[in-house]
Amino acid sequence: MISVKLRNLRHQDKEAVIAMLGDPEVMRFLGPRRALAEDEADSWFENALANPTRFAVANADTDEFIGFCAIKKIDGVPDFGYFIRPEFWGKGIAAKACELAVERLSSEIDLSTVQVFIADDNVASQRVAQKLGWQATHNGTKDGENGRYYRITT
């Protein structure tokens, strides 16, 4: 298994981030629910670089950019999420990155106030939540999608 670490986003991550944001499979459950055009992805990257709100997930050995993991306020509510490059899917990386982020954030934020929404169609993220022992609290709808809200447990 690939060992991962959390770090700040860097200029050298740009190509990988733009490719990830332009991938319809990655973006299926994120933001506008569609792949970003290159100019949108470029703007997103520059904003993320200038105003860091997420941890970059990287290979601990090579420092290669893998994805993002963090809490971001959405409509005033802390929302936990992550997204990783498709070539790293199915390798346990999302769960490990979430574990590291929760560990780091637990001293900064009351995790009981954080929401995690996982769409019914997002089976891979449901497995991550189960693996981490997060508790489904209630069903709901977000951005027009049905799913469940989870509570982070440590």
Rosetta constraint file for C-alpha pairs under 8 A:
AtomPair CA 1 CA 91 HARMONIC 6.71 0.50
AtomPair CA 1 CA 92 HARMONIC 7.61 0.50
AtomPair CA 2 CA 59 HARMONIC 6.70 0.50
AtomPair CA 2 CA 60 HARMONIC 7.83 0.50
AtomPair CA 2 CA 91 HARMONIC 7.68 0.50
AtomPair CA 2 CA 93 HARMONIC 7.30 0.50
AtomPair CA 3 CA 59 HARMONIC 5.99 0.50
AtomPair CA 3 CA 60 HARMONIC 5.36 0.50
AtomPair CA 3 CA 61 HARMONIC 7.10 0.50
AtomPair CA 4 CA 57 HARMONIC 6.65 0.50
AtomPair CA 4 CA 58 HARMONIC 5.55 0.50
AtomPair CA 4 CA 59 HARMONIC 4.62 0.50
AtomPair CA 4 CA 60 HARMONIC 4.60 0.50
AtomPair CA 4 CA 61 HARMONIC 7.88 0.50
AtomPair CA 4 CA 93 HARMONIC 7.12 0.50
AtomPair CA 4 CA 96 HARMONIC 7.27 0.50
AtomPair CA 4 CA 97 HARMONIC 6.85 0.50
AtomPair CA 5 CA 57 HARMONIC 5.85 0.50
AtomPair CA 5 CA 58 HARMONIC 5.44 0.50
AtomPair CA 5 CA 59 HARMONIC 6.33 0.50
AtomPair CA 5 CA 60 HARMONIC 5.15 0.50
AtomPair CA 5 CA 97 HARMONIC 7.17 0.50
AtomPair CA 5 CA 100 HARMONIC 7.59 0.50
AtomPair CA 6 CA 55 HARMONIC 5.73 0.50
AtomPair CA 6 CA 56 HARMONIC 5.60 0.50
AtomPair CA 6 CA 57 HARMONIC 4.80 0.50
AtomPair CA 6 CA 58 HARMONIC 6.23 0.50
AtomPair CA 6 CA 97 HARMONIC 7.26 0.50
AtomPair CA 6 CA 100 HARMONIC 7.30 0.50
AtomPair CA 6 CA 101 HARMONIC 7.46 0.50
AtomPair CA 7 CA 55 HARMONIC 5.77 0.50
AtomPair CA 7 CA 56 HARMONIC 5.23 0.50
AtomPair CA 7 CA 57 HARMONIC 6.49 0.50
AtomPair CA 7 CA 58 HARMONIC 7.12 0.50
AtomPair CA 8 CA 52 HARMONIC 7.64 0.50
AtomPair CA 8 CA 54 HARMONIC 7.95 0.50
AtomPair CA 8 CA 55 HARMONIC 5.84 0.50
AtomPair CA 8 CA 56 HARMONIC 5.50 0.50
AtomPair CA 9 CA 13 HARMONIC 6.83 0.50
AtomPair CA 9 CA 48 HARMONIC 7.70 0.50
AtomPair CA 9 CA 49 HARMONIC 6.13 0.50
AtomPair CA 9 CA 52 HARMONIC 7.59 0.50
AtomPair CA 9 CA 55 HARMONIC 7.12 0.50
AtomPair CA 9 CA 56 HARMONIC 5.33 0.50
AtomPair CA 10 CA 14 HARMONIC 7.47 0.50
AtomPair CA 10 CA 49 HARMONIC 6.98 0.50
AtomPair CA 11 CA 49 HARMONIC 7.66 0.50
AtomPair CA 13 CA 17 HARMONIC 6.10 0.50
AtomPair CA 13 CA 64 HARMONIC 7.93 0.50
AtomPair CA 13 CA 65 HARMONIC 5.98 0.50
AtomPair CA 14 CA 18 HARMONIC 6.04 0.50
AtomPair CA 14 CA 42 HARMONIC 7.97 0.50
AtomPair CA 14 CA 45 HARMONIC 6.76 0.50
AtomPair CA 15 CA 19 HARMONIC 6.22 0.50
AtomPair CA 16 CA 20 HARMONIC 6.13 0.50
AtomPair CA 16 CA 65 HARMONIC 7.02 0.50
AtomPair CA 17 CA 21 HARMONIC 6.14 0.50
AtomPair CA 17 CA 41 HARMONIC 7.85 0.50
AtomPair CA 17 CA 45 HARMONIC 7.07 0.50
AtomPair CA 17 CA 67 HARMONIC 7.63 0.50
AtomPair CA 18 CA 22 HARMONIC 6.11 0.50
AtomPair CA 18 CA 38 HARMONIC 6.85 0.50
AtomPair CA 18 CA 41 HARMONIC 5.29 0.50
AtomPair CA 18 CA 42 HARMONIC 6.40 0.50
AtomPair CA 18 CA 45 HARMONIC 7.22 0.50
AtomPair CA 19 CA 23 HARMONIC 6.39 0.50
AtomPair CA 20 CA 26 HARMONIC 6.56 0.50
AtomPair CA 20 CA 84 HARMONIC 7.71 0.50
AtomPair CA 20 CA 85 HARMONIC 5.73 0.50
AtomPair CA 20 CA 86 HARMONIC 7.77 0.50
AtomPair CA 21 CA 26 HARMONIC 6.98 0.50
AtomPair CA 21 CA 27 HARMONIC 6.47 0.50
AtomPair CA 21 CA 35 HARMONIC 6.02 0.50
AtomPair CA 21 CA 36 HARMONIC 5.68 0.50
AtomPair CA 21 CA 41 HARMONIC 5.98 0.50
AtomPair CA 22 CA 27 HARMONIC 7.61 0.50
AtomPair CA 22 CA 35 HARMONIC 4.52 0.50
AtomPair CA 22 CA 36 HARMONIC 4.84 0.50
AtomPair CA 22 CA 37 HARMONIC 6.26 0.50
AtomPair CA 22 CA 38 HARMONIC 6.91 0.50
AtomPair CA 22 CA 41 HARMONIC 6.98 0.50
AtomPair CA 23 CA 27 HARMONIC 6.30 0.50
AtomPair CA 23 CA 35 HARMONIC 5.33 0.50
AtomPair CA 23 CA 36 HARMONIC 7.71 0.50
AtomPair CA 24 CA 28 HARMONIC 5.80 0.50
AtomPair CA 24 CA 34 HARMONIC 5.69 0.50
AtomPair CA 24 CA 35 HARMONIC 4.52 0.50
AtomPair CA 25 CA 35 HARMONIC 7.95 0.50
AtomPair CA 25 CA 86 HARMONIC 7.91 0.50
AtomPair CA 26 CA 30 HARMONIC 7.59 0.50
AtomPair CA 26 CA 35 HARMONIC 7.82 0.50
AtomPair CA 26 CA 83 HARMONIC 7.09 0.50
AtomPair CA 26 CA 84 HARMONIC 7.41 0.50
AtomPair CA 26 CA 85 HARMONIC 7.13 0.50
AtomPair CA 26 CA 86 HARMONIC 6.80 0.50
AtomPair CA 27 CA 31 HARMONIC 7.21 0.50
AtomPair CA 27 CA 32 HARMONIC 7.70 0.50
AtomPair CA 27 CA 33 HARMONIC 5.51 0.50
AtomPair CA 27 CA 34 HARMONIC 5.45 0.50
AtomPair CA 27 CA 35 HARMONIC 5.56 0.50
AtomPair CA 28 CA 33 HARMONIC 4.83 0.50
AtomPair CA 28 CA 34 HARMONIC 5.92 0.50
AtomPair CA 28 CA 35 HARMONIC 7.68 0.50
AtomPair CA 29 CA 33 HARMONIC 5.56 0.50
AtomPair CA 29 CA 119 HARMONIC 7.44 0.50
AtomPair CA 29 CA 122 HARMONIC 7.53 0.50
AtomPair CA 30 CA 34 HARMONIC 7.73 0.50
AtomPair CA 36 CA 40 HARMONIC 5.67 0.50
AtomPair CA 36 CA 41 HARMONIC 5.58 0.50
AtomPair CA 37 CA 41 HARMONIC 6.11 0.50
AtomPair CA 38 CA 42 HARMONIC 5.98 0.50
AtomPair CA 39 CA 43 HARMONIC 6.15 0.50
AtomPair CA 40 CA 44 HARMONIC 6.08 0.50
AtomPair CA 41 CA 45 HARMONIC 6.08 0.50
AtomPair CA 42 CA 46 HARMONIC 6.24 0.50
AtomPair CA 43 CA 47 HARMONIC 6.15 0.50
AtomPair CA 44 CA 48 HARMONIC 6.12 0.50
AtomPair CA 45 CA 49 HARMONIC 6.07 0.50
AtomPair CA 46 CA 50 HARMONIC 6.16 0.50
AtomPair CA 47 CA 51 HARMONIC 5.78 0.50
AtomPair CA 47 CA 52 HARMONIC 7.89 0.50
AtomPair CA 48 CA 52 HARMONIC 5.17 0.50
AtomPair CA 48 CA 53 HARMONIC 7.06 0.50
AtomPair CA 48 CA 54 HARMONIC 7.87 0.50
AtomPair CA 53 CA 70 HARMONIC 7.13 0.50
AtomPair CA 53 CA 71 HARMONIC 7.48 0.50
AtomPair CA 53 CA 72 HARMONIC 6.50 0.50
AtomPair CA 54 CA 68 HARMONIC 6.19 0.50
AtomPair CA 54 CA 69 HARMONIC 5.84 0.50
AtomPair CA 54 CA 70 HARMONIC 4.72 0.50
AtomPair CA 54 CA 71 HARMONIC 6.93 0.50
AtomPair CA 54 CA 72 HARMONIC 7.44 0.50
AtomPair CA 55 CA 68 HARMONIC 5.61 0.50
AtomPair CA 55 CA 69 HARMONIC 5.37 0.50
AtomPair CA 55 CA 70 HARMONIC 5.84 0.50
AtomPair CA 55 CA 101 HARMONIC 7.62 0.50
AtomPair CA 56 CA 65 HARMONIC 7.01 0.50
AtomPair CA 56 CA 66 HARMONIC 7.48 0.50
AtomPair CA 56 CA 67 HARMONIC 5.84 0.50
AtomPair CA 56 CA 68 HARMONIC 4.63 0.50
AtomPair CA 56 CA 69 HARMONIC 6.60 0.50
AtomPair CA 57 CA 65 HARMONIC 6.19 0.50
AtomPair CA 57 CA 66 HARMONIC 5.35 0.50
AtomPair CA 57 CA 67 HARMONIC 4.98 0.50
AtomPair CA 57 CA 68 HARMONIC 5.34 0.50
AtomPair CA 57 CA 69 HARMONIC 6.77 0.50
AtomPair CA 57 CA 97 HARMONIC 6.59 0.50
AtomPair CA 58 CA 62 HARMONIC 7.95 0.50
AtomPair CA 58 CA 63 HARMONIC 5.25 0.50
AtomPair CA 58 CA 64 HARMONIC 5.27 0.50
AtomPair CA 58 CA 65 HARMONIC 4.51 0.50
AtomPair CA 58 CA 66 HARMONIC 5.07 0.50
AtomPair CA 58 CA 67 HARMONIC 7.04 0.50
AtomPair CA 59 CA 63 HARMONIC 4.80 0.50
AtomPair CA 59 CA 64 HARMONIC 5.19 0.50
AtomPair CA 59 CA 65 HARMONIC 6.68 0.50
AtomPair CA 59 CA 66 HARMONIC 6.83 0.50
AtomPair CA 66 CA 84 HARMONIC 5.64 0.50
AtomPair CA 66 CA 85 HARMONIC 5.70 0.50
AtomPair CA 66 CA 88 HARMONIC 7.08 0.50
AtomPair CA 67 CA 82 HARMONIC 7.45 0.50
AtomPair CA 67 CA 83 HARMONIC 5.61 0.50
AtomPair CA 67 CA 84 HARMONIC 3.95 0.50
AtomPair CA 67 CA 85 HARMONIC 5.86 0.50
AtomPair CA 68 CA 82 HARMONIC 5.34 0.50
AtomPair CA 68 CA 83 HARMONIC 5.43 0.50
AtomPair CA 68 CA 84 HARMONIC 6.28 0.50
AtomPair CA 69 CA 80 HARMONIC 7.72 0.50
AtomPair CA 69 CA 81 HARMONIC 5.89 0.50
AtomPair CA 69 CA 82 HARMONIC 4.12 0.50
AtomPair CA 69 CA 83 HARMONIC 6.64 0.50
AtomPair CA 69 CA 97 HARMONIC 6.67 0.50
AtomPair CA 69 CA 98 HARMONIC 6.51 0.50
AtomPair CA 69 CA 101 HARMONIC 6.78 0.50
AtomPair CA 70 CA 80 HARMONIC 5.69 0.50
AtomPair CA 70 CA 81 HARMONIC 5.77 0.50
AtomPair CA 70 CA 82 HARMONIC 6.40 0.50
AtomPair CA 70 CA 98 HARMONIC 7.96 0.50
AtomPair CA 70 CA 101 HARMONIC 6.53 0.50
AtomPair CA 71 CA 78 HARMONIC 5.98 0.50
AtomPair CA 71 CA 79 HARMONIC 5.24 0.50
AtomPair CA 71 CA 80 HARMONIC 4.26 0.50
AtomPair CA 71 CA 81 HARMONIC 6.40 0.50
AtomPair CA 71 CA 114 HARMONIC 7.81 0.50
AtomPair CA 72 CA 78 HARMONIC 5.55 0.50
AtomPair CA 72 CA 79 HARMONIC 5.29 0.50
AtomPair CA 72 CA 80 HARMONIC 6.45 0.50
AtomPair CA 72 CA 81 HARMONIC 7.91 0.50
AtomPair CA 73 CA 77 HARMONIC 5.12 0.50
AtomPair CA 73 CA 78 HARMONIC 4.29 0.50
AtomPair CA 73 CA 79 HARMONIC 5.74 0.50
AtomPair CA 74 CA 78 HARMONIC 6.34 0.50
AtomPair CA 74 CA 79 HARMONIC 6.33 0.50
AtomPair CA 77 CA 113 HARMONIC 7.78 0.50
AtomPair CA 77 CA 114 HARMONIC 7.07 0.50
AtomPair CA 77 CA 115 HARMONIC 7.41 0.50
AtomPair CA 78 CA 113 HARMONIC 6.89 0.50
AtomPair CA 78 CA 114 HARMONIC 4.91 0.50
AtomPair CA 78 CA 115 HARMONIC 6.30 0.50
AtomPair CA 79 CA 114 HARMONIC 5.57 0.50
AtomPair CA 79 CA 115 HARMONIC 4.90 0.50
AtomPair CA 79 CA 116 HARMONIC 5.83 0.50
AtomPair CA 79 CA 117 HARMONIC 7.92 0.50
AtomPair CA 80 CA 114 HARMONIC 6.58 0.50
AtomPair CA 80 CA 115 HARMONIC 6.20 0.50
AtomPair CA 80 CA 116 HARMONIC 5.26 0.50
AtomPair CA 81 CA 116 HARMONIC 6.79 0.50
AtomPair CA 82 CA 94 HARMONIC 7.30 0.50
AtomPair CA 82 CA 98 HARMONIC 7.57 0.50
AtomPair CA 83 CA 94 HARMONIC 7.72 0.50
AtomPair CA 84 CA 88 HARMONIC 6.83 0.50
AtomPair CA 84 CA 89 HARMONIC 7.18 0.50
AtomPair CA 84 CA 94 HARMONIC 7.23 0.50
AtomPair CA 85 CA 89 HARMONIC 7.03 0.50
AtomPair CA 88 CA 93 HARMONIC 7.15 0.50
AtomPair CA 89 CA 93 HARMONIC 7.37 0.50
AtomPair CA 89 CA 94 HARMONIC 7.87 0.50
AtomPair CA 92 CA 96 HARMONIC 6.43 0.50
AtomPair CA 93 CA 97 HARMONIC 6.00 0.50
AtomPair CA 94 CA 98 HARMONIC 6.05 0.50
AtomPair CA 94 CA 128 HARMONIC 6.96 0.50
AtomPair CA 95 CA 99 HARMONIC 6.12 0.50
AtomPair CA 95 CA 128 HARMONIC 5.44 0.50
AtomPair CA 95 CA 129 HARMONIC 7.76 0.50
AtomPair CA 95 CA 131 HARMONIC 7.21 0.50
AtomPair CA 95 CA 132 HARMONIC 6.75 0.50
AtomPair CA 96 CA 100 HARMONIC 6.28 0.50
AtomPair CA 97 CA 101 HARMONIC 6.13 0.50
AtomPair CA 98 CA 102 HARMONIC 5.97 0.50
AtomPair CA 99 CA 103 HARMONIC 6.12 0.50
AtomPair CA 99 CA 132 HARMONIC 7.54 0.50
AtomPair CA 100 CA 104 HARMONIC 6.21 0.50
AtomPair CA 101 CA 105 HARMONIC 5.95 0.50
AtomPair CA 102 CA 106 HARMONIC 5.72 0.50
AtomPair CA 102 CA 154 HARMONIC 7.75 0.50
AtomPair CA 103 CA 107 HARMONIC 7.79 0.50
AtomPair CA 104 CA 108 HARMONIC 7.76 0.50
AtomPair CA 105 CA 109 HARMONIC 6.05 0.50
AtomPair CA 106 CA 110 HARMONIC 6.69 0.50
AtomPair CA 106 CA 111 HARMONIC 6.35 0.50
AtomPair CA 110 CA 114 HARMONIC 7.39 0.50
AtomPair CA 111 CA 152 HARMONIC 6.46 0.50
AtomPair CA 111 CA 153 HARMONIC 7.97 0.50
AtomPair CA 112 CA 151 HARMONIC 6.67 0.50
AtomPair CA 112 CA 152 HARMONIC 6.88 0.50
AtomPair CA 114 CA 151 HARMONIC 7.10 0.50
AtomPair CA 114 CA 152 HARMONIC 7.34 0.50
AtomPair CA 115 CA 149 HARMONIC 6.53 0.50
AtomPair CA 115 CA 150 HARMONIC 6.36 0.50
AtomPair CA 115 CA 151 HARMONIC 6.33 0.50
AtomPair CA 115 CA 152 HARMONIC 7.83 0.50
AtomPair CA 116 CA 149 HARMONIC 5.45 0.50
AtomPair CA 116 CA 150 HARMONIC 5.05 0.50
AtomPair CA 116 CA 151 HARMONIC 6.62 0.50
AtomPair CA 116 CA 152 HARMONIC 7.61 0.50
AtomPair CA 117 CA 142 HARMONIC 7.61 0.50
AtomPair CA 117 CA 147 HARMONIC 6.77 0.50
AtomPair CA 117 CA 148 HARMONIC 5.75 0.50
AtomPair CA 117 CA 149 HARMONIC 4.50 0.50
AtomPair CA 117 CA 150 HARMONIC 6.35 0.50
AtomPair CA 118 CA 122 HARMONIC 6.43 0.50
AtomPair CA 118 CA 125 HARMONIC 6.64 0.50
AtomPair CA 118 CA 126 HARMONIC 6.64 0.50
AtomPair CA 118 CA 147 HARMONIC 5.49 0.50
AtomPair CA 118 CA 148 HARMONIC 5.55 0.50
AtomPair CA 118 CA 149 HARMONIC 6.46 0.50
AtomPair CA 118 CA 150 HARMONIC 7.76 0.50
AtomPair CA 119 CA 145 HARMONIC 6.25 0.50
AtomPair CA 119 CA 146 HARMONIC 5.74 0.50
AtomPair CA 119 CA 147 HARMONIC 3.99 0.50
AtomPair CA 119 CA 148 HARMONIC 6.49 0.50
AtomPair CA 120 CA 145 HARMONIC 7.82 0.50
AtomPair CA 120 CA 146 HARMONIC 5.97 0.50
AtomPair CA 120 CA 147 HARMONIC 4.46 0.50
AtomPair CA 120 CA 148 HARMONIC 7.05 0.50
AtomPair CA 121 CA 147 HARMONIC 7.85 0.50
AtomPair CA 122 CA 126 HARMONIC 6.44 0.50
AtomPair CA 123 CA 127 HARMONIC 6.32 0.50
AtomPair CA 124 CA 128 HARMONIC 6.46 0.50
AtomPair CA 125 CA 129 HARMONIC 6.25 0.50
AtomPair CA 126 CA 130 HARMONIC 6.25 0.50
AtomPair CA 127 CA 131 HARMONIC 6.01 0.50
AtomPair CA 128 CA 132 HARMONIC 6.23 0.50
AtomPair CA 129 CA 133 HARMONIC 6.16 0.50
AtomPair CA 129 CA 134 HARMONIC 5.23 0.50
AtomPair CA 129 CA 135 HARMONIC 7.80 0.50
AtomPair CA 129 CA 150 HARMONIC 7.84 0.50
AtomPair CA 130 CA 134 HARMONIC 5.98 0.50
AtomPair CA 130 CA 135 HARMONIC 7.80 0.50
AtomPair CA 132 CA 153 HARMONIC 7.79 0.50
AtomPair CA 133 CA 152 HARMONIC 7.95 0.50
AtomPair CA 133 CA 153 HARMONIC 6.55 0.50
AtomPair CA 134 CA 150 HARMONIC 6.20 0.50
AtomPair CA 134 CA 151 HARMONIC 5.68 0.50
AtomPair CA 134 CA 152 HARMONIC 5.03 0.50
AtomPair CA 134 CA 153 HARMONIC 5.27 0.50
AtomPair CA 135 CA 150 HARMONIC 5.33 0.50
AtomPair CA 135 CA 151 HARMONIC 5.23 0.50
AtomPair CA 135 CA 152 HARMONIC 6.88 0.50
AtomPair CA 135 CA 153 HARMONIC 7.13 0.50
AtomPair CA 136 CA 148 HARMONIC 6.39 0.50
AtomPair CA 136 CA 149 HARMONIC 5.78 0.50
AtomPair CA 136 CA 150 HARMONIC 4.24 0.50
AtomPair CA 136 CA 151 HARMONIC 6.38 0.50
AtomPair CA 137 CA 148 HARMONIC 7.28 0.50
AtomPair CA 137 CA 149 HARMONIC 5.72 0.50
AtomPair CA 137 CA 150 HARMONIC 5.41 0.50
AtomPair CA 137 CA 151 HARMONIC 6.54 0.50
AtomPair CA 138 CA 148 HARMONIC 5.71 0.50
AtomPair CA 138 CA 149 HARMONIC 5.52 0.50
AtomPair CA 138 CA 150 HARMONIC 7.43 0.50
AtomPair CA 139 CA 146 HARMONIC 7.45 0.50
AtomPair CA 139 CA 147 HARMONIC 5.76 0.50
AtomPair CA 139 CA 148 HARMONIC 4.30 0.50
AtomPair CA 139 CA 149 HARMONIC 6.15 0.50
AtomPair CA 140 CA 146 HARMONIC 5.86 0.50
AtomPair CA 140 CA 147 HARMONIC 5.56 0.50
AtomPair CA 140 CA 148 HARMONIC 5.68 0.50
AtomPair CA 140 CA 149 HARMONIC 6.79 0.50
AtomPair CA 141 CA 145 HARMONIC 5.26 0.50
AtomPair CA 141 CA 146 HARMONIC 4.47 0.50
AtomPair CA 141 CA 147 HARMONIC 6.01 0.50
AtomPair CA 141 CA 148 HARMONIC 7.85 0.50
AtomPair CA 142 CA 146 HARMONIC 6.68 0.50
AtomPair CA 142 CA 147 HARMONIC 7.63 0.50
